Amino acid sequence: MTDEWRGWQEAAQAALYGHEGFYRSPLRSPEGPAGHFRTSVHATPLFAAAVARLLTGIAQELETGTVALVDVGAGRGELLTGVLAALPEGLEVTPYAVEVAARPPGLDPRIEWCAELPSGTTGLLFANEWLDNVPAAVAEVDADGVPRYVQVRAPDGAERLGAAVTGADAAWLERWWPLSAPGERAEIGRSRDEAWAAAAGSLAAGLAVAVDYAHVRDARPPFGTLTGFRDGRETRPVPDGSCDLTAHVALDACAAAVSSAVPHASTELTDQRAALRRLGVDGDRPPLGLAATDPAGYVRALAAAGEAAELTARGGLGDFGWLLHRVGLPEPG
């Protein structure tokens, strides 16, 4: 690390994915993402079971008994492991873990570990809390009302304003995140748009799903959302490789990017509460009468309801955005 000033996108790319980066180095993050923040995957097996049902439904639509499951930003393979355990008999799945870190020991040998997206797969591509870790440039409005790139110094996270935002980045801001008042900030989401369009476009047919912290044009946060996480706690974002660097995703912009780049892809943007309820995760308490007829079953059902309630809670995981693209599939009935 040096005292060089760089834009946030370049600095975060090195801090997260460089040779000694937070996600690549086993010394910096031996436990993987689970050691620093808790996702829906880590919260309860119900999430993986819901993804298994989603994959099963896609296989039925495709009228095939063999499908691919591509987990983008796979961590240590927790989601794939959970989905494989929850699959019904008779469905053959080729699981791909797309991750920059090395393959963890003891992982199910059926899981193909790869640094790049596989091309031409048929089935389900799932990206849970991946896009928020795709580095993005940061802009801030100066005293004269001009959006400028925010530069950062890696060792201490100090910031300063750099050149004015121009070209494609300026056009993106104007369309998706207009800035006007001095001090307003935005994460320029073009890098996320391009990453997600490439991911969805890698499918030959099936469903691409991005699940993430999200906001839409009418409700952008005025000062951006860039932050850090270390050891389960939110921390000041410093691009020195010692912490996760994350910012919420403009999923509406990602949706438009796929619509422009991927032919015949239909799009839905919803929230996790609605998406999981469709997959049978609703958080409803079991009927009290079950406690009398099957006390042990009632306790199990009550525990499952509590876990489901966490996944679908307003103000929590239930507010996560779900962006779904049906590629080469008919519109749902």
C-alpha positions in Angstrom: 0.0 0.0 0.0 1.2 3.5 -0.8 0.2 7.1 -0.1 -1.1 7.4 -3.7 -4.5 9.0 -4.2 -6.8 6.9 -6.3 -10.5 6.8 -7.2 -12.6 4.6 -5.0 -13.2 2.0 -7.7 -9.5 1.4 -8.3 -8.7 1.5 -4.6 -11.5 -0.9 -3.6 -10.6 -3.3 -6.5 -7.1 -3.6 -5.1 -8.2 -3.8 -1.5 -10.8 -6.5 -2.1 -9.5 -8.5 -5.0 -5.7 -7.8 -5.3 -3.1 -10.4 -4.4 -3.3 -9.4 -0.7 -6.9 -8.3 -0.9 -9.6 -8.9 1.7 -11.4 -11.6 -0.4 -8.3 -13.3 -1.9 -5.9 -13.6 0.9 -6.4 -16.5 3.4 -4.4 -14.6 6.0 -6.7 -11.6 5.9 -10.0 -13.5 5.9 -9.5 -17.2 6.7 -13.2 -17.7 7.5 -14.3 -16.0 4.3 -17.2 -13.5 4.3 -19.0 -15.4 7.0 -16.4 -14.3 9.5 -17.2 -10.6 8.9 -20.9 -10.3 8.1 -24.1 -12.4 8.2 -26.1 -13.0 5.1 -29.4 -14.8 4.5 -27.3 -17.9 3.6 -25.7 -17.9 7.0 -28.8 -17.1 8.9 -30.8 -20.3 8.3 -30.9 -23.4 6.0 -34.4 -22.2 5.0 -32.7 -19.8 2.5 -30.8 -22.6 0.7 -34.0 -24.7 0.7 -35.9 -21.9 -1.0 -33.2 -21.6 -3.6 -33.4 -25.4 -4.1 -37.2 -25.0 -4.8 -36.5 -22.2 -7.2 -34.0 -24.3 -9.1 -36.4 -27.2 -9.2 -39.1 -25.0 -10.6 -36.7 -23.8 -13.3 -35.8 -27.4 -14.2 -39.5 -28.2 -14.6 -40.0 -25.2 -16.9 -37.0 -26.2 -19.0 -38.4 -29.8 -19.0 -35.1 -31.3 -18.1 -33.7 -33.4 -15.2 -30.2 -31.8 -15.5 -29.5 -28.2 -14.7 -26.7 -25.9 -13.6 -26.6 -23.8 -10.5 -24.1 -21.0 -10.7 -23.3 -19.2 -7.4 -21.6 -15.9 -8.1 -19.6 -14.7 -5.2 -19.8 -18.1 -3.5 -17.8 -17.3 -0.4 -16.8 -20.7 1.0 -19.5 -22.6 -0.9 -22.2 -22.4 1.9 -25.1 -21.7 -0.4 -24.2 -24.5 -2.8 -23.7 -26.9 0.0 -27.1 -26.1 1.5 -28.9 -26.3 -1.9 -27.4 -29.7 -2.7 -28.6 -31.0 0.6 -32.1 -29.8 0.0 -32.6 -31.0 -3.6 -35.3 -33.5 -4.4 -34.4 -37.0 -5.6 -33.9 -37.3 -9.4 -32.7 -33.8 -10.2 -29.1 -33.7 -11.4 -27.4 -30.5 -10.8 -24.0 -29.2 -11.9 -23.0 -26.7 -9.3 -20.5 -23.9 -10.0 -18.9 -21.7 -7.4 -17.6 -18.5 -8.9 -15.1 -17.0 -6.4 -11.7 -15.4 -6.4 -10.5 -17.1 -3.2 -9.0 -20.6 -3.3 -11.2 -23.6 -3.0 -11.8 -24.4 0.6 -10.8 -27.9 1.9 -13.5 -30.5 2.4 -16.0 -29.0 -0.1 -18.4 -31.3 -1.9 -16.4 -32.7 -4.9 -19.4 -32.1 -7.1 -18.9 -28.4 -6.9 -16.8 -26.9 -9.7 -14.7 -24.0 -8.3 -13.9 -21.4 -10.8 -12.6 -17.8 -10.9 -14.7 -16.8 -14.0 -18.3 -17.3 -14.9 -19.0 -20.5 -16.9 -20.5 -19.7 -20.3 -23.6 -21.1 -21.8 -25.1 -22.8 -18.8 -28.8 -23.7 -18.5 -30.5 -23.4 -15.1 -30.2 -20.9 -12.3 -27.5 -18.2 -11.8 -27.7 -16.8 -8.2 -25.7 -13.9 -6.8 -26.4 -13.3 -3.1 -24.7 -10.1 -1.9 -22.2 -10.0 -4.7 -23.0 -6.8 -6.6 -22.5 -4.7 -3.4 -18.9 -5.8 -3.5 -18.3 -4.9 -7.1 -16.2 -1.7 -6.7 -17.8 1.5 -7.9 -16.5 5.0 -8.4 -17.8 7.6 -5.9 -18.8 11.1 -6.8 -19.5 14.1 -4.6 -20.8 17.6 -5.4 -18.4 20.4 -4.8 -19.1 23.9 -3.5 -19.9 25.1 -7.0 -22.4 22.3 -7.7 -20.1 20.2 -9.9 -20.0 16.4 -9.3 -16.4 15.3 -8.8 -14.8 11.9 -8.3 -13.8 11.2 -4.7 -10.2 10.1 -4.3 -9.0 8.0 -1.4 -5.7 7.3 0.2 -5.4 3.5 0.9 -3.5 3.5 4.3 -5.8 5.7 6.2 -9.0 6.2 4.1 -8.5 10.0 3.9 -10.5 11.5 1.0 -10.3 14.5 -1.4 -12.2 15.6 -4.5 -10.6 15.0 -7.8 -11.6 15.7 -11.4 -15.1 16.5 -12.5 -17.2 13.5 -13.5 -17.7 13.4 -17.3 -18.6 11.1 -20.1 -20.4 7.8 -19.5 -20.2 8.3 -15.7 -21.8 11.7 -15.9 -24.6 10.3 -18.2 -25.2 7.5 -15.6 -25.5 10.0 -12.8 -27.9 12.1 -14.8 -30.1 9.1 -15.6 -29.9 7.1 -12.4 -28.7 9.2 -9.5 -28.9 13.0 -10.2 -26.8 15.1 -7.8 -27.2 18.8 -7.2 -26.6 20.1 -3.6 -23.0 20.5 -2.4 -21.9 17.5 -0.3 -24.3 15.0 -2.0 -22.6 11.8 -2.9 -23.3 8.8 -5.1 -21.8 5.5 -6.0 -21.6 5.4 -9.8 -23.1 2.0 -10.7 -21.9 1.5 -14.2 -19.4 -1.2 -13.0 -22.3 -3.1 -11.3 -24.5 -2.7 -14.4 -21.8 -4.2 -16.6 -21.0 -7.0 -14.2 -24.6 -8.0 -13.8 -25.3 -7.8 -17.6 -22.3 -10.1 -18.1 -23.5 -12.6 -15.5 -27.1 -12.7 -16.8 -25.8 -12.9 -20.3 -23.7 -16.0 -19.5 -26.9 -18.1 -19.3 -28.0 -20.0 -22.3 -31.5 -20.3 -20.7 -32.9 -20.2 -17.2 -33.1 -17.6 -14.4 -30.6 -15.1 -13.2 -31.2 -13.7 -9.7 -29.3 -10.9 -7.9 -30.1 -10.4 -4.2 -28.6 -7.4 -2.4 -28.9 -4.3 -0.4 -30.6 -2.0 -2.9 -32.2 1.3 -3.7 -34.1 2.8 -6.6 -34.0 6.2 -8.4 -36.8 7.7 -6.4 -35.2 6.8 -3.1 -31.5 7.2 -3.4 -29.6 8.0 -0.2 -28.3 11.6 -0.4 -24.8 10.8 0.8 -24.3 7.3 -0.6 -23.9 4.1 1.3 -20.2 3.2 1.1 -19.1 1.5 4.3 -16.9 -1.3 5.7 -17.3 -4.5 7.8 -14.8 -6.3 9.9 -15.3 -9.1 12.4 -19.1 -8.7 12.3 -19.1 -4.9 12.9 -19.6 -2.0 10.6 -16.5 0.1 10.4 -15.0 3.1 8.5 -14.3 2.1 4.9 -10.5 2.1 4.5 -9.2 0.4 1.3 -6.1 -1.2 2.9 -7.3 -4.8 2.5 -8.3 -5.2 6.2 -12.1 -4.9 5.8 -14.9 -5.6 3.5 -16.0 -2.6 1.4 -19.6 -2.5 0.4 -22.2 -0.1 -1.0 -25.9 -0.6 -1.8 -26.8 -1.4 -5.4 -28.9 0.6 -7.8 -30.7 -2.6 -8.9 -33.1 -0.6 -11.2 -30.0 0.4 -13.2 -28.8 -3.1 -13.3 -32.2 -4.3 -14.6 -32.1 -1.8 -17.4 -28.5 -2.9 -18.4 -29.7 -6.5 -18.8 -32.7 -5.5 -20.7 -30.4 -3.7 -23.2 -27.7 -6.4 -23.4 -29.5 -9.7 -23.1 -32.1 -10.5 -25.8 -35.4 -12.0 -24.7 -34.8 -11.5 -21.0 -37.9 -10.6 -19.0 -37.3 -8.7 -15.7 -38.8 -8.5 -12.3 -37.6 -6.3 -9.4 -39.1 -7.2 -6.0 -38.0 -7.6 -2.4 -36.9 -10.6 -0.5 -40.1 -10.8 1.6 -42.3 -11.2 -1.5 -39.8 -13.5 -3.3 -39.4 -15.9 -0.4 -43.1 -16.0 0.3 -43.6 -17.3 -3.2 -41.1 -20.0 -2.4 -42.9 -21.1 0.8 -40.9 -19.1 3.4 -43.5 -16.9 5.1 -42.7 -16.8 8.9 -46.3 -17.7 9.9 -46.6 -19.3 13.3 -47.9 -22.9 13.3 -51.4 -23.5 14.6 -51.6 -23.7 18.4 -53.5 -26.9 18.2 -50.4 -28.6 16.9 -48.8 -28.2 20.3 -51.4 -30.6 21.8 -51.3 -33.2 19.0 -47.6 -33.1 18.2 -45.6 -31.1 20.8 -42.2 -31.9 19.2 -43.5 -31.0 15.8 -44.9 -27.8 17.1 -41.5 -26.8 18.6 -39.8 -27.5 15.3 -42.4 -25.6 13.3 -42.1 -22.7 15.7 -38.3 -22.5 15.4 -38.6 -22.6 11.6 -41.2 -19.8 11.7 -38.8 -17.7 13.7 -36.0 -18.3 11.1 -38.4 -17.5 8.3 -39.5 -14.4 10.0 -35.9 -13.2 10.1 -35.5 -13.8 6.4 -38.6 -11.8 5.5 -38.6 -9.1 8.2 -39.4 -5.5 7.2 -36.5 -3.3 8.1 -34.1 -6.3 7.8 -33.4 -9.1 5.4 -36.9 -8.9 4.0 -36.1 -5.5 2.5 -33.3 -6.8 0.3 -33.8 -6.4 -3.4 -34.4 -9.4 -5.6 -33.7 -8.8 -9.3 -34.9 -11.7 -11.5 -34.3 -12.2 -15.2 -35.9 -15.0 -17.1 -33.6 -15.8 -20.0 -35.0 -17.8 -22.9 -38.1 -18.7 -20.9 -41.7 -17.8 -21.6 -43.3 -15.2 -19.5 -44.7 -16.7 -16.3 -48.4 -17.4 -16.4 
